[in-house]
């Protein structure tokens, strides 16, 4: 295609066939090197053969097939490197492609993002469920990373097309998604403590940030405060110093935003409505509820974190 000897469609099809053959060969001969080369070639294909115009359906359809192939490999082989590499390459390619995004493409893009999220979430634990092996801290972090990337991209797309409050539909859908996972693990009696705690924590997190999204303009600080609390709770349950210090880092970000951004933005000046003689009662009550959420959630999160740390003084191993 580079020398115009083949049309782009034919070159694209041949490279897809090569990637599929690499996936089958890696499983057949138990070669992670072939799988890694196949994934790199698969995700490099759209960059080597860029379309002449924006084509989200074609690109994301290809990425969906590629992600399904990686999921099939991960269900048969415990190759975490392949999982992490495909996760990073996939979301990086999606983020790069969204530079050409316009609100008119929302119906084309959003369903694919949801499918990508579900596939990579399943990819983390599908082998563990099939072989009845337990997850580890890296699996927990990948679950949180995948959910965070999907939520961030969804927020960007919805914010460009609809009111910010509609992002709460995504958080409620994610809450239901992880709640179903918890129910499945309970019904099937899956003895994977790390996985159960991760699903429970993620479901609680997305349910908890729904209210700040609806009521508070400074929802980022409140959501990070809730995420830090959930991360600390999981760290104490798993006795992991690594996750505990990750929670400390998140609390540091919360304190920075709370003290240097949220407080000055609310108290540095007097609202125009108050200069004109006061607010109507309905507007005043709405402002009061927003303030309660904006300032109450981070303070409450810090209080609960102190209580958790007092009840679990042991640090645990660094894992």
Secondary structure as GFF3:
##gff-version 3
##sequence-region A 1 319
A	DSSP	alpha_helix	8	28	.	.	.	ID=ss1
A	DSSP	alpha_helix	32	48	.	.	.	ID=ss2
A	DSSP	alpha_helix	56	76	.	.	.	ID=ss3
A	DSSP	alpha_helix	80	97	.	.	.	ID=ss4
A	DSSP	three_ten_helix	98	100	.	.	.	ID=ss5
A	DSSP	three_ten_helix	103	105	.	.	.	ID=ss6
A	DSSP	alpha_helix	106	131	.	.	.	ID=ss7
A	DSSP	alpha_helix	137	161	.	.	.	ID=ss8
A	DSSP	three_ten_helix	164	166	.	.	.	ID=ss9
A	DSSP	alpha_helix	167	187	.	.	.	ID=ss10
A	DSSP	alpha_helix	193	215	.	.	.	ID=ss11
A	DSSP	alpha_helix	219	238	.	.	.	ID=ss12
A	DSSP	alpha_helix	241	257	.	.	.	ID=ss13
A	DSSP	pi_helix	258	262	.	.	.	ID=ss14
A	DSSP	alpha_helix	263	267	.	.	.	ID=ss15
A	DSSP	alpha_helix	272	275	.	.	.	ID=ss16
A	DSSP	alpha_helix	281	311	.	.	.	ID=ss17
###
